[in-house]
């Protein structure tokens, strides 16, 4: 069984202005080392989808989430901000897929 190194509630699947998943996610990890392992997945695939993985900051997260979203602010208030941004996810991806 694979271990989960993300923080509890550490996956945020982003939505478009129409409320649909837009293929992006932000993931908060327990340690910098775990984030570095995730960054190695840059230009790999999830299913048939080519994904991109980048380092991200709390500011990046707020920009993607729209800045005034209370859920976004709550996500960042939890311990640590070791974050990556993923692009190109399948639109039906769930937190477990990430």
Backbone as a chain_set.jsonl record, in Angstrom:
{"seq": "XXXXXXXXXXXXXXXXXXXXXXXXXXXXXXXXXXXXXXXXXXXXXXXXXXXXXXXXXXXXXXXXXXXXXXXXXXXXXXXXXXXXXXXXXXXXXXXXXX", "coords": {"N": [[0.841, -1.173, 0.0], [0.608, 2.202, -0.875], [2.16, 4.986, 0.687], [0.804, 8.022, 2.009], [1.91, 11.16, 1.6], [0.968, 13.68, 1.617], [-0.383, 16.505, 3.328], [-3.162, 16.285, 5.595], [-6.143, 16.989, 3.971], [-4.72, 18.149, 1.997], [-4.881, 18.285, -0.797], [-6.044, 20.223, -3.36], [-8.373, 20.42, -5.716], [-8.815, 22.297, -8.548], [-11.352, 24.547, -9.741], [-13.209, 25.673, -12.606], [-14.651, 28.842, -13.669], [-17.22, 28.082, -14.177], [-17.683, 26.155, -12.352], [-16.685, 23.634, -12.808], [-14.188, 21.037, -12.805], [-10.928, 22.041, -13.704], [-8.642, 20.765, -14.529], [-6.429, 21.351, -13.038], [-4.497, 21.252, -10.013], [-3.577, 21.877, -6.626], [-1.188, 20.853, -4.308], [-0.363, 20.177, -1.009], [2.438, 19.251, 0.83], [3.977, 17.166, 3.405], [6.719, 17.462, 3.82], [9.652, 19.09, 2.454], [11.214, 17.295, 1.058], [9.382, 15.367, 0.173], [7.886, 16.92, -1.55], [9.844, 17.399, -3.484], [10.151, 14.83, -4.545], [7.649, 14.575, -5.769], [7.878, 16.543, -7.723], [9.453, 15.311, -9.57], [7.709, 14.027, -11.201], [7.024, 15.654, -13.243], [6.079, 16.253, -16.559], [5.186, 13.664, -16.945], [2.632, 11.095, -17.149], [-0.814, 10.844, -16.217], [-2.968, 8.418, -16.471], [-4.125, 8.836, -19.697], [-3.407, 11.438, -19.86], [-1.07, 14.051, -20.178], [0.936, 15.479, -17.753], [1.917, 18.421, -15.936], [4.152, 19.557, -13.461], [4.856, 21.805, -10.933], [6.76, 23.854, -8.621], [5.046, 25.674, -6.116], [3.559, 28.501, -4.452], [1.946, 29.888, -1.508], [0.751, 32.234, -2.393], [0.476, 31.706, -5.147], [-1.411, 29.707, -4.943], [-3.631, 31.118, -3.917], [-4.108, 32.827, -6.077], [-4.916, 31.009, -8.081], [-7.159, 29.991, -6.841], [-8.807, 32.146, -6.747], [-8.479, 34.104, -4.865], [-10.267, 35.389, -2.937], [-11.617, 33.379, -1.804], [-12.876, 31.647, 0.909], [-12.384, 28.982, 1.568], [-9.95, 28.543, 0.311], [-8.238, 30.217, 1.767], [-8.447, 28.947, 4.252], [-7.266, 26.486, 3.646], [-4.603, 27.26, 3.357], [-4.005, 28.126, 5.911], [-3.533, 25.944, 7.44], [-0.965, 23.786, 8.795], [2.24, 24.395, 7.41], [3.557, 25.155, 4.123], [4.406, 23.691, 1.831], [4.203, 23.326, -1.284], [2.913, 22.135, -4.439], [2.005, 22.752, -7.862], [-0.159, 21.319, -10.139], [-0.816, 20.65, -13.535], [-2.944, 19.779, -16.286], [-4.369, 17.588, -15.477], [-6.677, 14.789, -15.631], [-10.088, 15.625, -16.194], [-11.894, 14.332, -14.618], [-10.474, 13.607, -12.413], [-9.779, 12.7, -9.029], [-8.957, 13.477, -5.586], [-7.466, 11.268, -4.654], [-6.304, 10.312, -7.004], [-4.36, 12.139, -7.555]], "CA": [[0.0, 0.0, 0.0], [1.399, 3.421, -0.976], [1.983, 5.945, 1.769], [0.303, 9.327, 1.607], [2.764, 12.164, 2.211], [0.33, 14.988, 1.612], [-1.027, 16.859, 4.589], [-4.598, 16.037, 5.572], [-6.792, 18.085, 3.263], [-3.663, 18.804, 1.25], [-5.095, 18.314, -2.243], [-7.118, 21.131, -3.763], [-8.676, 20.33, -7.142], [-9.285, 23.629, -8.932], [-12.572, 24.616, -10.536], [-13.369, 26.788, -13.536], [-15.697, 29.777, -13.244], [-18.495, 27.373, -14.317], [-17.779, 25.176, -11.278], [-16.185, 22.324, -13.24], [-12.743, 20.865, -12.627], [-10.224, 22.604, -14.856], [-7.422, 20.019, -14.819], [-5.331, 21.807, -12.191], [-4.589, 20.954, -8.583], [-2.471, 22.267, -5.765], [-0.991, 19.806, -3.314], [0.525, 20.568, 0.082], [3.139, 18.076, 1.341], [4.489, 17.185, 4.769], [8.118, 17.888, 3.851], [10.253, 19.53, 1.194], [11.688, 16.097, 0.362], [8.248, 14.754, -0.52], [7.574, 17.788, -2.689], [10.864, 17.165, -4.511], [9.792, 13.574, -5.21], [6.499, 14.855, -6.638], [8.338, 17.341, -8.864], [10.034, 14.385, -10.555], [6.619, 13.548, -12.066], [6.823, 16.647, -14.298], [6.075, 15.722, -17.929], [4.752, 12.273, -16.967], [1.217, 10.943, -17.485], [-1.821, 10.219, -15.365], [-3.824, 7.857, -17.513], [-3.718, 9.309, -21.019], [-3.143, 12.877, -19.789], [0.272, 14.564, -19.913], [0.826, 16.425, -16.641], [3.022, 19.306, -15.595], [4.236, 19.717, -12.014], [5.715, 22.946, -10.617], [6.721, 24.39, -7.265], [4.052, 26.734, -5.985], [3.548, 29.202, -3.166], [0.615, 30.232, -1.029], [0.22, 33.277, -3.285], [0.024, 31.007, -6.358], [-2.641, 29.01, -4.602], [-4.723, 32.093, -3.834], [-4.403, 33.297, -7.436], [-5.676, 29.963, -8.764], [-8.44, 29.823, -6.15], [-9.611, 33.347, -6.877], [-8.04, 35.1, -3.9], [-11.167, 35.739, -1.842], [-12.295, 32.154, -1.411], [-12.577, 31.314, 2.306], [-11.798, 27.64, 1.612], [-8.545, 28.679, -0.079], [-7.519, 30.769, 2.918], [-8.408, 27.905, 5.283], [-6.277, 25.511, 3.181], [-3.264, 27.791, 3.614], [-3.804, 28.349, 7.34], [-3.074, 24.7, 8.05], [0.492, 23.721, 8.933], [3.165, 24.237, 6.294], [3.211, 25.576, 2.772], [5.261, 22.989, 0.878], [3.114, 23.173, -2.252], [3.148, 22.025, -5.878], [0.863, 22.989, -8.74], [-0.225, 20.337, -11.218], [-1.668, 21.035, -14.662], [-3.18, 18.727, -17.259], [-5.03, 16.426, -14.88], [-7.974, 14.428, -16.204], [-11.145, 16.431, -15.588], [-12.606, 13.529, -13.628], [-9.529, 13.213, -11.367], [-10.145, 12.951, -7.638], [-7.77, 13.675, -4.747], [-6.7, 10.024, -4.599], [-5.551, 10.183, -8.254], [-3.251, 13.084, -7.527]], "C": [[0.892, 1.244, 0.0], [1.11, 4.341, 0.201], [1.515, 7.27, 1.199], [1.117, 10.388, 2.339], [2.185, 13.569, 2.119], [-0.239, 15.252, 2.994], [-2.509, 16.56, 4.471], [-5.291, 17.244, 4.943], [-5.836, 18.806, 2.347], [-3.799, 18.8, -0.249], [-6.281, 19.224, -2.524], [-7.278, 21.03, -5.271], [-9.355, 21.632, -7.549], [-10.497, 23.541, -9.851], [-12.542, 25.816, -11.468], [-14.446, 27.724, -13.001], [-17.09, 29.159, -13.383], [-18.672, 26.291, -13.252], [-17.342, 23.775, -11.657], [-14.691, 22.239, -12.996], [-12.033, 21.317, -13.892], [-8.91, 21.896, -15.175], [-6.214, 20.478, -14.025], [-5.585, 21.4, -10.748], [-3.393, 21.568, -7.886], [-2.409, 21.254, -4.64], [0.002, 20.306, -2.28], [1.105, 19.298, 0.698], [3.633, 18.279, 2.76], [5.9, 17.744, 4.848], [8.566, 18.353, 2.471], [10.709, 18.315, 0.382], [10.562, 15.425, -0.418], [7.821, 15.607, -1.708], [8.568, 17.537, -3.817], [10.603, 15.855, -5.255], [8.634, 13.793, -6.179], [6.928, 15.631, -7.878], [8.985, 16.479, -9.944], [8.984, 13.845, -11.52], [6.296, 14.537, -13.188], [6.998, 15.983, -15.661], [5.821, 14.214, -17.982], [3.268, 12.238, -17.315], [0.428, 10.419, -16.3], [-2.871, 9.73, -16.345], [-3.278, 8.289, -18.863], [-3.294, 10.771, -21.012], [-1.691, 13.174, -19.414], [0.145, 15.6, -18.804], [2.098, 17.251, -16.49], [2.978, 19.518, -14.088], [5.262, 20.806, -11.722], [5.691, 23.236, -9.122], [5.699, 25.511, -7.242], [4.157, 27.342, -4.589], [2.104, 29.402, -2.722], [-0.036, 31.282, -1.906], [-0.29, 32.661, -4.59], [-1.321, 30.338, -6.101], [-3.819, 29.978, -4.558], [-5.093, 32.637, -5.207], [-5.255, 32.287, -8.192], [-7.068, 29.844, -8.163], [-9.316, 31.07, -6.221], [-9.352, 34.387, -5.81], [-8.963, 35.375, -2.739], [-11.921, 34.531, -1.301], [-11.904, 31.771, 0.017], [-11.981, 29.915, 2.441], [-10.318, 27.688, 1.264], [-7.725, 29.213, 1.087], [-7.404, 29.731, 4.036], [-7.363, 26.846, 4.932], [-4.869, 25.98, 3.545], [-2.985, 28.017, 5.091], [-3.336, 27.093, 8.057], [-1.55, 24.68, 8.031], [1.205, 23.585, 7.599], [2.641, 24.696, 4.955], [4.219, 25.005, 1.787], [4.313, 22.52, -0.221], [3.652, 22.945, -3.661], [1.853, 22.373, -6.606], [0.947, 21.982, -9.871], [-1.18, 20.851, -12.28], [-1.816, 19.843, -15.594], [-3.852, 17.492, -16.7], [-6.299, 16.068, -15.648], [-9.076, 15.21, -15.478], [-11.945, 15.658, -14.55], [-11.685, 13.045, -12.502], [-10.096, 13.55, -9.99], [-8.854, 13.059, -6.828], [-6.878, 12.448, -4.717], [-5.844, 9.834, -5.854], [-4.289, 11.035, -8.25], [-2.174, 12.544, -6.622]], "O": [[1.831, 1.33, 0.791], [-0.03, 4.461, 0.651], [1.798, 7.599, 0.047], [1.026, 10.506, 3.561], [2.839, 14.539, 2.501], [-0.54, 14.32, 3.74], [-3.06, 16.576, 3.371], [-5.049, 18.384, 5.341], [-6.091, 19.944, 1.952], [-2.894, 19.278, -0.934], [-7.375, 19.025, -1.998], [-6.421, 21.496, -6.023], [-10.361, 22.022, -6.956], [-10.647, 22.598, -10.627], [-11.933, 26.841, -11.163], [-15.083, 27.426, -11.99], [-18.042, 29.65, -12.778], [-19.683, 25.59, -13.241], [-17.596, 22.825, -10.917], [-14.002, 23.26, -12.981], [-12.468, 21.023, -15.006], [-8.14, 22.376, -16.008], [-5.093, 20.049, -14.299], [-6.727, 21.226, -10.322], [-2.332, 21.753, -8.482], [-3.431, 20.847, -4.089], [1.075, 20.799, -2.625], [0.365, 18.379, 1.048], [3.702, 19.403, 3.257], [6.251, 18.419, 5.816], [7.936, 18.047, 1.459], [10.599, 18.312, -0.844], [10.768, 14.968, -1.542], [7.438, 15.078, -2.751], [8.177, 17.471, -4.982], [10.813, 15.779, -6.466], [8.639, 13.255, -7.286], [6.399, 15.402, -8.966], [9.053, 16.883, -11.105], [9.332, 13.265, -12.549], [5.399, 14.289, -13.993], [7.955, 15.241, -15.881], [6.198, 13.557, -18.953], [2.708, 13.252, -17.732], [0.937, 9.65, -15.486], [-3.574, 10.524, -16.97], [-2.09, 8.122, -19.136], [-2.867, 11.296, -22.04], [-1.157, 12.615, -18.456], [-0.677, 16.511, -18.907], [3.192, 16.829, -16.865], [1.901, 19.645, -13.504], [6.395, 20.745, -12.2], [4.724, 22.906, -8.435], [5.511, 26.212, -8.236], [4.76, 26.771, -3.68], [1.165, 29.121, -3.467], [-1.243, 31.232, -2.142], [-1.353, 33.037, -5.085], [-2.236, 30.394, -6.922], [-4.885, 29.687, -5.102], [-6.269, 32.883, -5.477], [-6.212, 32.665, -8.868], [-8.043, 29.625, -8.882], [-10.467, 31.034, -5.785], [-9.954, 35.46, -5.845], [-8.479, 35.582, -1.626], [-12.776, 34.672, -0.427], [-10.72, 31.589, 0.303], [-11.16, 29.678, 3.328], [-9.517, 26.96, 1.851], [-6.635, 28.712, 1.362], [-6.368, 29.648, 4.696], [-6.653, 26.36, 5.813], [-4.042, 25.184, 3.989], [-1.821, 28.093, 5.484], [-2.802, 27.17, 9.163], [-0.922, 25.47, 7.326], [0.827, 22.767, 6.761], [1.442, 24.636, 4.682], [4.816, 25.741, 1.001], [3.698, 21.459, -0.114], [4.696, 23.479, -4.037], [0.76, 22.299, -6.043], [2.0, 21.812, -10.487], [-2.226, 21.418, -11.966], [-0.924, 19.0, -15.683], [-3.905, 16.457, -17.365], [-6.929, 16.94, -16.248], [-8.988, 15.425, -14.269], [-12.601, 16.257, -13.697], [-12.068, 12.172, -11.722], [-10.794, 14.548, -9.813], [-7.775, 12.762, -7.34], [-5.654, 12.574, -4.75], [-4.762, 9.252, -5.773], [-3.283, 10.686, -8.868], [-1.136, 13.182, -6.447]]}, "num_chains": 1, "name": "protein.A"}
